[in-house]
Amino acid sequence: MIIGSGQYFVGLLVTVLILTPIFKVPHIFGTILEIGFAGGHGTAAGMEDVFNQIGFPAGSALAYMSATVGIIVAVVGGILYINIAIRKGYCRNIDASKGIPEYKKSGLITDEADRHPVATATVATESIEPLAFHVAVTAVAVLIGWGILFIVRKIHPVLQGFPLFPLAMIGGMIVQIVSRPLKVDRFYDKKTFDRILGLSLDLLVVAAISSLKLDLFLANFWPFLILMVFGVSWIYFCLVYLAPRMLPVNWFERGITEYGMQTGVTAIGLLLLRLVDPEYKTDTAQAFGFKQMLYEPFFGGGFITATAPFIVIGLGIWYSIIFAALIMTGFFALSWFNGWVNINPHRTANR
């Protein structure tokens, strides 16, 4: 929560102190940091109508580019820091003698012993293709979100640009709630949903990059570059300074997973986790999953992300900065009074 709200705090503060006075960009310019980094390309795509409605069409193009920078920072920076951490003994299950498996470096699994099935059939192919079944379930969730969006946009004219993605998340929750009493969820295969997620993300990234409006990006190149420098610095500070002090157990595994999600997307966070904890021997995957249930409804594509430009316009930039600072302070206090914060941590992992 501190990293996510901190992206708004840093982005808006840099905007009001540097970017607006020098480059005359609007205050909502600072929101593209979290929208692109924690939100990713999907969130940037969903925010296009919002930016167009509030009169800042460059916002969507800049959010796309912010998401692209975030993915590069997540993958390149994450793997670089993982190699450093392995040599310094930060990882619990991997040391310098083992290193990162070769197939994870090349991306090609040449050894048959390392290959694994990516999905499991839960319905008979004679009745329906298993992939088509899972795509249909996903589509139902999106359609429910679309229906909610239709109602939301009827409430007030200011909500005409409200994005679909947080409501599609609600649609997914509704599908899960309904599926359990009907006992349909036993035919859901998580790995198949993961493959749908991976394919959708790959197509979305390619489409987003190929549809970038370079003229709008180039017109805002220098303020964008400055914002990215401060944004990456904030994420790096959280990984190397806050993570070992605020995560009492398996700080590096949990920190690098959060680093990947906060700069790229959830899938990249889990990818970095697989590099340092390939068999999920630590509690990181479970902790990350529980955290997502509380975090995602608000940041990284949640309601605060979706409404951030409206919040900045409605509250004003200084009150928005104070709002972000209060969230950061509140969650740090929660950690402090629960005894989770260790100012002088022992970084080396206890194996």
N, C-alpha and C positions, 0 to 999 in steps of 0.2 A: 504493500500500500504506500510505503514511503517512496519507493522508486517510481511508481506510477504517478502519484500526485506531485512528486518532485520534478517530473518532466514538465508539468504545467508550471510549477513554481519557477524553475530555471528558464523555461521558454518565454514565459510572460515577463519575467524580470529583465532578461536580456533584451526583449523587444522594447519595453518601455524606457529602459535606460540607454540603449545603444541604437537599436535598429530603427525605431520610429523617429528619433531626433535627427539621425544622419540620413536614412534612406526613405523616410516618409511612408513606411509601410503601415498598414492598419494594425491595431492592437491584436486582432484575432490571428495575426501572423504567427504568434507564439504557440498557438494550439496545434500547428502542424507537426510539432515535435512528437507529442504523445500519439497523435492520430496515426502518424507514419511508423514510429518505432514500436510502441506497445500494441497499436492497432493493426498495423500491417497493410498490405495491398487491399485486402477485402474491406477493411474499414475505410481506407482512402476512397475506394470506389463508392461505398455507401454514402460518403459525405459529399459527393459531388453536387447533389441537389441542394444541400444545405449551403455550401459556399456560393453557389449560383444565386440562391434566394437572397442572401445577405449582401450581394453585390461584390463579391470577391472571387471571381471565376478562376483566378490564378491559384487559389487555395487548393483545389483538387489536384492540379498538376504538381504543385509543390508537395502535397501529401503523398502522391505516388512516388516522387523522387525521394522523399524522406523515408518511405518504406523500403525503397531499393537500397539506399545507403544503409539503413538499419540491417537488412539481410546480409549485406557484405560485411558490415562490422560484426554481426553476430557470428558468422561462419569463420571468417579470417581471424578476427580478434579472439574468438572463443577457442579455436584450435591452437592458436599461438600461446594463449595463456594456459591452456591445458598442458602443453608440452613443458612450460615453465613450472607448473604446479607438480607435474610428475617428477621432475628433477629435484624439486625442493621438498618432496615428501608430503604434499598437501592431500593427496588422494588416498582414500582408505584401502582400495582394492587393487590399485595399479601403482607400480613403482618404476624406477628408471630401467631396471633389468627387463621388465615385461614390455613396457611401452604400449603404443597404440597398434592394434592388429593391422597388418598390411592391407587387408581388404577394405578396412575403414578409410584408409588413406587414398586408395585408388578408386574406390567406389564400385569395383567389380569383384564379385565373389567367385573366384576360380576354384577354390577347394570345395568339393561336394560336401565335406563334413560341416562347413560353415553355412551351407544353404539351408533355407527353412521355408515352410509354406507360408504364404502371405494372407490366406483366407481359408475358411472352412464352410462347406456347403451345409445349410440348415434346412433347405427345402429341396424337394425332388426336381431335378432339371426337366423331367417330363411335364411337370406342371407349370413351372415358371423358372426362368433363369435366376439363380441366386443373386447375382449382381443386380439384375433388374428389380428384384424384390426389395433389396436394400436401398436402391436409388428411389424407388417409389415411397418408401417410408421417409426418407430424407425430404422428398418433394412435398409430402403431406405436412411436415413441420414448416417448410418454407411457405406453403399456401396458407397455413394458419396464421403465420406471421404477417402475410400479405393482407389477410382479412382484418387483423388487428390494426395494421397500418391504415387501412381504408377508414376505420372508425376514428383513429387518432387524428388523421388529417381533417376530419369533419369537425373536430372540437373547436379549433381556433385557426385563423389564417396564418399565424406565425408558425404553426406546426406543419405547413405544407411541405417543407423540405425535410421533415423528420425521416431518418434513414430506416431501411428495412432490417438491417442485420441484428440489432438488439431484440427486435420483436420476433425474428426468426428463432432466436435463442429461446424465447418464451414458448414458441411453437414446438420446439424440440422437447422442452420440459413437459408440455401438455401431452405430447405423444408418449413420453415415458410414463407419465402418471396414468394415462388411459390404458397403456399396454399391459401394465402389471396385473390389474384385476382380470383382464381378459386373457391373461397368460400367453399373450402373443410375444412378449419380450424374450421368451426362451428360444425363439427362432431368430433372434438378432445375433449376428456375429460381429463382435467389436472389430476384429481385424478387417472385415469387409468394409465397415464404416471408415476405418483408418485409410483404406485404399481409396475410397471415394473422396475423403478429405485430401489425401495427397495429390490425386489427379486434379481435383478442383483447384487446389492451391497452385499447382504448376501451371495450369491453364490461365488462372487469374493473374499470376505474376507476369507471364509472357504477354498476355493481352494488355495489362496495365503499362508495362514498359514500352510496348509497341505503339500505344496510343497516347504517349506523353506529348503534351503540347510544349515543344521545346522553346517556342518564342516566349511563352509566359514564364517558363523556368529561367531562361537566360536573362530576361528582364529583371529577375529577382535573384540573380546568381550570388552576389556578394552578401546580402542579408541572409540568404539561405545557407551559405557556407559558414558564416559566423554562428548561426543558430546550431548547425550540425556539430561544430567544434565544441561548443558548450554542452550540447546534448550528450555527445559521446564521452566527454570528460565526466559528466555527472554519472553516467552508467558505470564507467570504469571506477570512479570513486566508490560507488556502492559495492562493486564486486571486491575490490582489494581492501577497503577500509570498513564498510558497514557489515558486510557478510560475515567475516570472522568474529565480529563483536556482537551481532544480533542473532546469529544462528548457532545455538549452543552445541548441536550435534551435526556431524558431517557438513561442516560449513561450506567446504569447497564444492561438494557435489550439489548441494542445494543452491549455492550461490551461482555456480556456472549455469545451472538450469534456468534460474531466474534471469541471468544475464542474456541467455539466448532468447527467452520469451520476450523480455522487455525491449530488445533491439530488433528481433525478427518476428517470429510467430511461435505459438506453442510447440509446433512440430520441430522447430529448430532447437528450442530449449530441451526437448526430449532427446533430440539427436545428440546434443552435447552431453547429456546425461548418459546416454548409451556408450559414449566413448570412455567415460571415466567409471561407469558402473554398469557394465554390459549385462550382468545377470541380476541386476536390481537387488544386490545384497544389502544395500543400505535402505533407510526408510524414506529416501528422497522422493521416489515415485509416488508413494502414498501421501506424503506431506504435500507434494506439489498438487496432487489431485484434490485434496481437501481444500487447499488454498484457492484453487481455481473456482470452487463453488462460491466463495465469498468475494473473490477479486473480480472475476469476469463480468458479473452483472453491473459493475460500476466502471472499471477501467479496461483498457485493452480492447475496446469495441463495445463496452457496456454503455449504460445510460449517461454517465458523466462524459464519456468520450463523445457520444452522439449529440449531447446538448452543450458541449463546451463553448462553441462559438456564441450561442445564445446567452450563456452565463456571462461571458466576457462583455457582450454588448449590454446585457441587462444590469449587471452589477457594476460594471466599470472595471478597468484593468487592475487598479490597486486593491479593490475589494476581492477580486478574483485571486490575486496573489496571496492576500491574507487568508482566503478560504483554503487555498492549497497548503499554505503554511500551517494552518490549524489541523488539517488532516495529517500532515507529516508529524507535527508535534504530538497529536493525540495518540497515534500508533506507536511512536517512540516511547511515550510515557507508559502505554500499555505494556510494552516489552520491559521497560525499566522496572516497573512496580511488580511485575511477575518474576523478576529475578533472572530474566533471559539475557540481559546485556552484560557483557564482560569487556571492560575497557582495555584490559591487557590480556588478550587471548593467546593461547598456545596454538599456533597455526598448524603445526605438524599433526598429521592424522594419527589417531590411536588405532592401530591395526589389531 
